[in-house]
Amino acid sequence: MSEHADPGGSSAVRRGTTIVLPPIIKAVMKRDWHGQEHVPRDGGVIIAPNHLSYADWAAVALFTYQAGRYPFFLIKSSAFDVKLIGPFLRACGQLPVHRGQADATLVVKELKDAEASLRAGGCLIVYPEGTASRDPDLWPMVGKTGVARLALTTGAPVIPVAHWGAQAILPYGSTRPHLVPRHLVRMLAGPPVDLSAYQGRPLGREVLRGATAAVMADITGLLVQLRGKEPPAGPFDPAAARRAKAARDSQAGPPGGPAEPPGARVEPGAQAEPGAQAGPGGRTEPPGDDPSRKAAPA
């Protein structure tokens, strides 16, 4: 197994995790995994999976380890403040990310740390959605630009990964895992996302959003293969959904409404932008660039 990058922490602890964690993860889930040959054995690489549950990190970690790489996750910073968990994450060399952080200096530092890990040959797990899917049918949502920015800045390939089944073990928002009977987790990795159309260009809005859309399209395509059904015409945009709900709630009328507010999806060909105004049919009007980055919840 290749570790390469050493973001800090203890190599002994990391070796310990490779002994202790795989048998535990195998014990709690059945596995049907394919495509690990697409994960390069050497060099910096970004693994970009869909996000369904707080349990899917374990499946993605084992999948990556069995492909020959030690996984380094971008994890929301609050996890590092939890007693016992925080020190363990630091000892493993995992990378904290402050989501929604207004301190530009801190954001730049975290981005540079992730870039350094990739340039040193690390295998970085980055959830492009930044949080578990809020799509009513759990399809991938509109992605944020962190994966695209890291890939285009460092030249690291992006390996798209789709999985299905971890949400049955620990549904999002639940603290009670469903371990009996063992649930099947299916996972499929694809070849590197083709970002050639965006390489060598300034990292403006069009480039970052286009590259992000390419990553999310590949992940969604892999999930179609796993689920055997077609996704919605456009990805769910949680920011647009919140704005649409707020606009609806501000109008006179009875409380409640549909689970998915009008304007919550991006129509094919439309690029959602953070802060954009939802228009008719779910289209958005982009106000400007969004340098937000993706974080993987612990």
Secondary structure, DSSP 8 states (H G I E B T S, - for coil): -B-----SS-HHHHHHHHHHHHHHHHHHEEEEEE-GGGS-SSS-EEEEE----TTHHHHHHHHHHHTTB-EEEEEEGGGGGSTTHHHHHHHHT-EEE-TT---HHHHHHHHHHHHHHHHTT-EEE--TTSSS--STT---B---SHHHHHHHHH---EEEEEEESHHHHS-TT--S---SS-EEEEEEE-S----TTTTTS---HHHHHHHHHHHHHHHHHHHHHHHTS---SS-B-HHHHHHHHHHHHHSSS-S---SS-TT-B--TT----TT-EE-GGG-EE--S-------B--
